[in-house]
Amino acid sequence: MLHFSCDLCGCPLNDQRYVVKLEVAPAFDPDELTVQDLEADHLTSVADELHELELNGEYAAVDSGAKSFRFDLCPRCRDKFVKDPLPRETARRPNFSQN
């Protein structure tokens, strides 16, 4: 039997749980060619990358592919998430001590 817990607060979940699915994908079509792509000197770019690889031994590839995420939430965390999915309000709210 599978046991679920809330991915935000960690409390155990029973039958009442909510699933959040997020997908982050580039907003451009990477397969679309532009005039600038055709006019660029790609051999120089490749040579520069190879030179960088020889110097550092590392290649810094840009990861621009799509990513998917799945989270299980309890009813209380679901309500918080729906009200502020990108925690903008909590980031703006100052955290004053109770004097």
N, C-alpha and C positions, 0 to 999 in steps of 0.2 A: 504494500500500500504506500502511495506517495504522500509525503507530508510537505506542506507548503508553509513558508513564512513570508511576511511582508518584506519586500526588498528595501523599504525606507525605514521602518521602525523596528523590524525584526520580530514582531509578535507572531505567534503561530496562527495560521489561517485555517478556518473550517470550510464549510460549503460556500460561504459568502466571501468570495475573493474577486478581484478585478485584475484584468490583464491589460497592460499598456504595451503597445508595440510602436516603436519609433524606427524610422528609417532616415538616415542622413545620406544625401546623394548630391553630386555636383549639379549646379543649376545650368550648366552649359553642356552642349553636346560635344564630347571629346573627339568624336569621329568626324566632325564638321570641319572641312578645310576652308581657310580664308586666303585671301590674296597675300597677306603677310606670311602665312605658312609656306606658300609657294615661293616667295621671294627670299626667305631666310636661308642663310648658309648653314645647312645642317651638318656638313662635313666638319666645319670649324667647331660647332657645338659638340659633336662626338669626340673630336680630338681634345677639346678642353676637358670633357668628362673623363676621358682616358688618362690624361695628364694628371688630373686631380686624384684619380684612383691610384696611379703609380706613386704619387707623393704621400697620400694619407693611408692607403690600403683600405679605404672605405668608400662606398658609393652611397650618397644620400638620395635615395629615390623618393619622389613625392608620391604619397599615397592619396590619391584623389578619388578612389573608388567608393562605392556605396557601402554603408555599414547598417546593420539591423540590430536592434536591441529589443529585449522582451523583459518586462518586469511584472511581478505579482504584487498587488497592493491590497491592504485591508480597507474596509469601508471609510475609516477616518482619513487615511493617507490618500485614498482616491478622491475624497472631497477636497482636500488641500491641493492635490495635483490639478484637478479640474479648474479650480479657482485661479491658480497661478502656475501653469505648466513650465514656464521658464522663470524661475523664482526672482522675478523683477521686484515685486513688492517687498519681499523679505530682504532683498539686497539694499533697498533704499531706506528701510526702516532702521533708525539708529538704535543701538542696544544700550540704553541707559541703566545704570544700577538703581536699585530701590533704596534710596536714602531716607 
